[in-house]
Amino acid sequence: MSEVTNAWAWPWWVIMVAINIIQLIICFYFVFITQKRFNTQRDAYSKWMMIFGIIFTIVAAYRSVFVSRYLTQYAWFDTIANSSLIIRSLAFFAEISFAFLFGLYLLRVEKDVPVQSTTGLLYRLMTKGPYFIIIAIIIAQFFAYGGLIFKSRLSFAIEESLWSLGFFAILPIALVQWKRLWPMKSPEFKTLRIVSMLVAIWCIIYCTYALVFHLPAEYWAKAFEQMRTNIPELKSGWSAVSDSFYKVNVTHRFSDWGIGFFIWHSSYFTICVWLSLMLMRAPRKKIT
C-alpha cells in the first residue's frame, strides 16, 4: 500500500510517543525511588504489582511508537519492528499483566478490609470474582491471535467480549469496595479510598462503552457481516502465520485507521497506563 499522510498523523503520533516517554520515566521513578519509600514491606504483592506495571508500561511505549492494526495489518513504519505478530506477542504479556494488576488489587482490598461474613454469595463474589478477570483476559489472548492470523472478525469479537465480561465481573466488586472504603476517613485507608474510587469509575466507563458502542457497533456487527460476505477473506495455513509476521501495510491516512481505532489507541496507551502506574504501587491499608 502506498504511504498516504494526513495532516493529523504526525502531530498525533508525536504527542502519543511523548506521553508514553513521560509514563516510562514515571514508571521507573516509582521503581527506583518512590517504591522503597512508599512501601517498605516488599512482599510478594508489592513485587508482582511492580513487575506487572513495568511490563504494561514498556509494551505500551513500544506500541505507541510502532502503531499497528491487526486485521488490516496497517503499520506506521515499514519495518519488521512494526510486525503485527510481534506486537500481538508483546500485547499477550502486557494484557495479562493488566488483568493481574486489577485482580491482585481487588484481592488485596479484601484482605485488608474483609467482608463481615465469611459465608454467602457476597463473600464468594468478593473473594473469588477477581480471578475471573484474569482468566477471561488470558483466554481472550488466544482469540486475538486467531483474529490476527486467520483474519477472523469473529475471533476479535469474542476476544473483546471476554474483556468486557472480565470487567463486568469485577464491576460489582469495585462498587462494593468503593462504598465500603469511602466512609473510612482515617489516614491508613487514604490510598485505598482514592484507588477504589478510580477503579470503580474506570469499570463503569469501560463497561458502558463496551455495551453501548464497542461490542455491538465495532465488533459483532462487523463479525456478522464478514460471516455473510466473507470480506475480508479468511486465511489458513502457514502462509497466514507468515503474512501476520512479515506483512506491513504502511499508511498514515485517518480514513484507513478510523475514528474507533483513534479513540481506542489514544485512551489505551494513556488512561490504561495511568491505571497501571497507580496499581503498580501496590495500594493497601497503611500500617501505622
C-alpha positions in Angstrom: 0.0 0.0 0.0 1.4 3.4 -0.9 2.0 5.7 2.1 -0.5 8.5 2.4 -0.3 11.1 5.1 -3.0 13.3 6.6 -2.2 16.5 8.5 -3.2 15.0 11.8 -1.0 11.9 11.6 2.5 13.0 12.8 1.4 15.6 15.4 -0.9 12.9 16.9 2.0 10.3 16.8 4.4 12.7 18.4 2.0 13.5 21.2 1.3 9.8 21.9 5.0 9.0 21.9 5.9 12.0 24.2 3.2 10.9 26.7 4.5 7.4 26.8 8.1 8.5 27.3 6.8 10.5 30.3 4.9 7.5 31.5 8.1 5.4 31.3 10.0 7.9 33.3 7.3 7.9 36.0 7.2 4.1 36.0 11.0 3.8 36.7 10.8 6.7 39.1 8.4 4.6 41.1 10.6 1.5 40.8 13.9 3.0 41.8 13.0 5.9 44.1 9.5 6.1 45.5 8.7 2.4 45.7 11.0 1.8 48.7 9.8 4.9 50.4 6.1 4.3 49.7 6.1 0.7 50.7 8.8 -0.8 52.8 7.1 -4.3 53.1 8.4 -5.5 49.7 6.2 -8.6 49.9 5.1 -10.8 47.0 2.1 -8.5 46.4 4.4 -5.4 46.0 6.9 -7.2 43.8 4.3 -8.7 41.4 2.4 -5.5 41.1 5.6 -3.7 40.3 6.6 -6.3 37.7 3.2 -6.3 36.0 3.2 -2.5 35.9 6.6 -2.3 34.3 5.6 -4.8 31.6 2.5 -3.0 30.7 4.2 0.4 30.6 7.1 -0.7 28.5 4.9 -2.5 26.0 2.5 0.5 25.8 5.5 2.7 25.0 6.7 0.3 22.2 3.2 0.1 20.7 2.8 3.9 20.8 5.9 4.1 18.5 5.0 1.2 16.2 1.3 1.8 15.7 -0.5 -1.2 14.2 -3.9 -2.6 13.4 -4.2 -6.3 13.4 -6.9 -7.2 10.9 -5.6 -5.0 8.1 -2.0 -5.1 9.3 -1.8 -1.4 8.9 1.5 -0.1 10.3 3.2 3.2 11.0 6.6 2.2 9.7 7.9 -0.2 7.0 9.9 -2.3 9.4 9.7 -5.8 11.0 9.6 -4.0 14.3 6.1 -2.9 13.2 5.1 -6.5 12.6 1.5 -7.3 13.7 2.5 -10.7 15.1 5.4 -9.3 17.1 3.2 -6.6 18.6 0.5 -9.1 19.3 3.0 -11.2 21.2 4.1 -8.3 23.3 0.5 -7.4 23.9 0.0 -11.0 25.2 2.2 -10.3 28.2 1.0 -6.7 28.7 -2.7 -7.5 28.7 -2.3 -10.4 31.1 -0.2 -8.1 33.3 -3.1 -5.6 33.2 -5.6 -8.2 34.3 -3.3 -9.3 37.2 -3.0 -5.7 38.3 -6.7 -5.4 38.8 -7.2 -8.9 40.1 -4.5 -8.7 42.7 -5.5 -5.3 43.8 -9.1 -6.3 44.4 -8.0 -9.4 46.3 -5.7 -7.2 48.4 -8.5 -5.0 49.4 -10.5 -8.0 50.6 -7.5 -9.0 52.7 -7.1 -5.5 54.2 -10.8 -4.7 54.6 -12.6 -8.1 54.6 -16.4 -8.5 54.4 -18.0 -9.1 57.7 -19.4 -12.5 56.9 -17.3 -15.4 55.6 -20.3 -17.2 54.1 -22.8 -16.4 51.5 -22.9 -15.1 47.9 -21.3 -11.7 48.7 -18.3 -13.4 50.3 -17.8 -15.7 47.3 -18.2 -12.8 44.9 -15.6 -10.6 46.7 -13.0 -13.3 47.2 -13.4 -15.3 44.0 -14.7 -12.8 41.5 -11.3 -11.1 40.9 -9.9 -14.3 39.5 -12.5 -14.1 36.7 -10.9 -11.0 35.0 -7.5 -12.8 35.0 -9.0 -16.0 33.5 -11.1 -14.1 30.9 -8.3 -11.9 29.6 -5.9 -14.9 29.4 -8.4 -16.8 27.3 -9.0 -13.7 25.2 -5.4 -13.6 24.1 -5.8 -16.8 22.0 -8.8 -15.4 20.2 -6.7 -12.2 19.5 -4.1 -14.4 17.8 -6.8 -16.2 15.9 -8.2 -12.9 14.6 -4.8 -11.6 13.5 -3.6 -14.8 11.8 -6.8 -16.0 10.2 -8.3 -12.5 9.7 -11.4 -13.5 11.6 -13.6 -10.7 12.9 -15.5 -13.3 14.9 -12.3 -14.1 16.9 -11.8 -10.4 17.6 -15.4 -10.1 18.7 -15.0 -13.0 21.1 -11.8 -11.5 22.4 -13.3 -8.1 23.1 -16.4 -9.8 24.6 -14.2 -11.7 27.1 -12.5 -8.4 28.0 -15.9 -6.9 28.7 -17.1 -9.9 30.7 -14.0 -9.7 32.8 -14.7 -6.1 33.7 -18.4 -6.7 34.1 -17.5 -9.4 36.6 -15.4 -7.1 38.8 -17.7 -4.1 38.4 -19.9 -5.1 41.4 -16.8 -5.9 43.4 -15.3 -2.5 42.7 -18.6 -0.7 43.6 -18.9 -2.6 46.8 -15.3 -1.9 47.8 -15.7 1.8 47.0 -18.9 2.0 49.0 -17.2 0.2 51.9 -14.0 2.3 51.9 -15.3 5.8 51.2 -16.6 6.4 54.8 -13.3 5.3 56.2 -11.6 8.7 56.8 -8.5 7.6 58.8 -5.1 8.0 57.2 -4.5 4.3 57.0 -7.3 4.0 54.4 -6.5 7.2 52.4 -4.8 5.4 49.5 -7.4 2.6 49.2 -10.2 5.2 49.3 -8.9 7.0 46.3 -7.9 4.0 44.3 -11.2 2.2 45.0 -13.0 5.2 43.6 -10.8 5.4 40.4 -11.1 1.7 39.8 -14.9 1.8 40.1 -15.2 4.8 37.8 -13.0 3.0 35.2 -15.1 -0.1 35.4 -18.3 1.9 34.9 -16.9 3.8 31.9 -15.4 0.8 30.2 -18.4 -1.4 30.7 -20.7 1.3 29.4 -18.5 1.9 26.4 -18.3 -1.8 25.6 -22.1 -2.4 25.9 -23.3 0.7 24.1 -20.7 1.1 21.3 -17.6 -1.1 21.3 -19.1 -4.5 21.1 -22.3 -4.0 19.1 -21.1 -1.4 16.6 -17.4 -2.1 16.2 -17.1 -5.9 16.6 -20.2 -8.0 16.4 -21.9 -6.2 13.6 -18.7 -6.5 11.5 -18.2 -10.1 12.5 -21.7 -11.0 11.2 -21.0 -9.0 8.1 -17.8 -11.0 7.4 -19.7 -14.3 8.0 -22.2 -13.2 5.4 -19.9 -11.8 2.8 -16.5 -13.4 3.6 -14.9 -10.0 3.3 -12.1 -9.9 4.3 -11.5 -13.4 3.2 -10.5 -15.8 6.0 -7.0 -17.2 5.8 -5.5 -20.5 6.9 -2.2 -22.5 6.9 1.4 -21.5 7.3 1.0 -18.6 4.8 -1.4 -16.9 7.2 1.1 -17.1 10.0 3.9 -15.8 7.7 1.8 -12.9 6.5 0.9 -11.9 10.0 4.6 -11.7 10.8 6.1 -10.1 7.7 3.4 -8.1 6.0 3.1 -4.4 6.9 0.7 -2.0 5.1 2.1 1.5 5.8 -0.4 4.2 6.0 -0.9 7.4 7.9 -4.4 8.2 6.5 -7.1 8.8 9.0 -9.8 7.1 6.9 -7.7 3.9 7.0 -7.4 3.8 10.8 -10.9 5.0 11.6 -12.3 7.0 14.5 -12.8 3.9 16.6 -9.2 3.0 16.4 -8.2 6.6 17.1 -10.3 6.6 20.3 -9.1 3.2 21.4 -5.4 3.8 20.7 -5.4 7.2 22.4 -7.1 6.0 25.5 -5.4 2.6 25.7 -1.9 4.0 25.8 -2.7 6.8 28.2 -5.5 6.1 30.6 -4.8 2.4 30.9 -1.1 3.2 31.6 -2.1 5.7 34.2 -4.2 3.0 35.9 -1.3 0.6 35.6 1.1 3.2 37.2 -1.4 3.7 40.0 -1.9 0.0 40.7 1.8 -0.9 40.4 2.4 1.0 43.6 0.6 -1.9 45.4 -2.2 0.0 47.1 -3.0 -1.3 50.5 -4.0 -0.4 54.0 -1.3 1.7 55.5 0.3 0.1 58.6 0.6 2.7 61.4 
